C-alpha cells in the first residue's frame, strides 16, 4: 500500500512538473520573441540560409531555462540523483551561455571548441566516466580511453545539433521523438527513474515548438541547439549506466541527425573544405530546397524516427538484438537518403 501511494505521488509530481514546464516554455519563447524583435536580434537571410524571411532568433533559451529550472525540484522530489543534476546544470548552463554570447556577437571557433570539451569533461566527471559498452555479446570497460572517447562523443553530438538546426521545427522534433522514444523503452524495462529528465526535456522542446513549427516565428539559435546536443548526450550516457543496450538505442533514435551530419562532414573533409564555415549542404537542406518547403522534411524526419528507428531501438533493448548490428541496419537507408540528396556536395553539383 505504501509503495502504491509513493508511486501516485511520483506521478502527480511528474505531471505537475510537465504542465508547468510546457506553459513556461511557451510563454518564455513568446517573451524572447518580443525581446528579439525590439533589439534587432534577427536572422537575416543570406546565400547560406535555408529561410527567406527575416526571423527573430535565440528562442532556444526558453528550452534551457524551463528545463534547468525544474531539475532542482526533481532532485528534491527524489526523481533525479544529485550527481546527474550537477552534471546537467553545469554543462548545460555553460553551453547555453556560450551559445547565447555567440548568438549576440561572435566567438572564435577554437574558443567555442575549448568550451565544448570543458563542458563534456564536467559531465563525464559527474557521471563517473564512460559506462561499459556491450558489443557482440561482450562487455568492454574502456577505462581512461573510454573517457576520451566519451568526450569526443559529447562534443560531436552537441556540434551536430548546431549543424542540423537549420530548418523550421527540425531540432525540436528530433528532441521530442528521441526523448519520448527513450521514455517508452525505460517504461517497458521498468527503468522508471530515467523517465523524468528525458520526458521534461521533450516537453520543454514542445513548448518552444509551438513557436518554431513551420513556418517558424522564432529560431532556436546556438544557445538552444548546443544545449540540446549536450543534454541529450548526457542523458544517453546516464541511461547506459543502467543498461548498456540503452546507449545503442539512443544512437539509433538519433540516427537522422548523426548520419546526415557525419556523412556531410566526411564528404567536406575529403574535399579539403573548411568544415567550421557555414554552409547549406546537409541532406535535409537540399531536401527542403528540392521540395520548396520545410514542413515536408520535418514531418518526414518525424515519421522516420517513429516508424523506422524506434522499432530498431526497441529490438535492441527488448529482444536483445546486438546493438552494432541493429545500428548498421537502421542507418543503412539513412545513408542512402544522404547520398540521394547529395549531402556534403557543392551546391552547383
Buried (B, 14 or more C-beta within 10 A) or exposed (E): EEEEEEEEEBEEBBEEBBEBBBEBBBEBBBEBBEBBEEEEBEBEEEEEBBBEEEBBBBBBBBBBBBBBBBBEBBBEBEBBBEBBBBBBBBBBBBBBBBBBBBBBEEBEEEEBEEBBEBBBBBBBBBBEBBBBBBEEEEEEEBEEEBBBEBBEBBBBBBBBBBBBBBBBBBBBBBBBBBBBBBBBBBEEBEBBBBBBBBBBBBBBBBBBBBBBBBEBBBBBBBBBBBBBBBBBBBBBBBBBBBBBBBBBBBBBBBBBBBBBBBBBBEBBEEEEBEBEEEBBBBBBBBBBBEEEBBBBBBEBBBEBBEEBBBBBBBBBBBEEBBBBBBBEEBBEBBBEBBBEBBBBBEEEE
